[in-house]
Amino acid sequence: MGTTTRYRFREYTVTTVVDPMALPTFEAVCVTGEQQDCGAASGRTHTPEELTRWIAAHCAQTGHATYERTTRATLHAEPGEWK
């Protein structure tokens, strides 16, 4: 007969910390449209203000007013104490 081995992994908490050396990026996609989204994309920007300027220009040209915003940041996982 085979041997059954059971493992219990110890638990620990993990916190995430934004890397202060990496710039966050912001991107928007125009989702205005009834049957199909416009789909125009801002490309990556490094400040919310740059993104707002792109949205304002797109809105002025098209009248589109609905956007999805994505924010990306580099994070570090920091394991806490073992329990």
N, C-alpha and C positions, 0 to 999 in steps of 0.2 A: 504494500500500500504506500502511496505517496505521502509526503509530508506537506502539511498546509502551514504556510507562514503568513502571519498577519502583520501589517505595518501600520503604525499610526504616525502620521507626520505631525511634527510640532507646528504650532500656529504662531504667527507674528503679524503685526500690523504693518502696513505699507502706506507711506504718505508720498505724495508727489509734489515736487518743487519745480517751479518754472526756472529754466536755465537763464541766468541773467546775462550771459554772454551771447545768446542767440536772439535775434530779433523775431518778434511774432510777425505773422503775415495775416492779411485780411483780404477776402475776396467776396465779390457779390455776383449773383446771377439774376437777371431780370426774369421774374415769373409772372409777369403781366400777360393776360390772355385768357379768353374764355374757353376755347377749344384746344389751344396749344400755347405753351409758354413761349415768350419771345426768345429766351435763351441767350441773350447777349451777356457776355461775361467781362468783368473788369480786369481780369488777370490779377496776379498777386501784387498787393501794395503793402507798404510797411507801416503805415499809420492810418488810423480811422479817418483822418482829415482827407488823405488822398482818396480813400474810398468814397467819402461823401462827395468830393468834387466829381468823381466819375459818375456817381449816381445822379447828381444834379445835371451834368451835361447830357446824360442819356435821357433823363426825364424831360429836359428842355427840347431835345430833338424829337422825341417820340410821344411824350405825354404819359409814358409808362410810370406807374407809381408803386409797384410791388416787387420786392427783391428778397432773396435769401442771402444771408451773410454767413460766411464761414471764417472762423478765426482759428489759426494754427499756432501752436507754441511748442517748443522743445521742452520736455519734462524729464526730470530725473526721478527714479523710484528710490526711495530711502526706506529700507526695511527697519522696523522698530525692534523692540526687545522680543525675544522668544518667550512664549507662554508655556 
